[in-house]
């Protein structure tokens, strides 16, 4: 039962109870006035514009997000994925972060800080005992770690185009030592459908092999066009 029907049912119930009372003396007029007052108040409430904006209890979860969406591919994709919201949807393969990869990233970005590129000094002076990967290097590997750039195995084959819209937040809680292996785990956080696309927010956590520590956490925004 939705909100409007609930209010109507209560109004009918109150009216029936009042009309069924054994009225005596002068109470008849007062109760009739009360009945009129209740009916009038409820009718005003039902006719108020805010009532039309109330989400119905009987409406399936997530279906209200599809109001106004007519693209059948958008609707089908959204319904297919909505029960995965809040669940882990992907676990990637392990990838080794070699010193050569760290050095290449340093050359491209110009960040040649010794904690990344000087193994001898890092062993002597760094609290980590070795060189570590740039945090942004780990971040730049997310597309490969989540296997979203393989043209032979697209993660969303229904979509004709997938656009990276950015990040909500990024953190690097712990460093990645040179030679370590990392992998990504993806949890679907939310979806927002529109006329011809669906925006997905994924929580990606990158872990390092042999440790329970997370080395990167990021909420990524993807827009899938249909």
Buried (B, 14 or more C-beta within 10 A) or exposed (E): EEBBEEBBEEBEEBBEEBEEEEBEEEEEEEEEEEBEEBBEEBEEEBEEEEEEEEEEEEEEEBBEBBEEBEBEBBBEBBBEBBEEBEEEBBEBEEBEBEBEBBBEBBEEEEEEEEBBBBBEEBEEEBEBEBBBBBBBBBBBBBEBBBBBEEEEEEBBEBBEEBEEEEBEEBEBEBBBBBEBBBBBBBBBBBBEBBEBBBBBBBBBBBBBEEEEEBBBBBBBBBBBBB
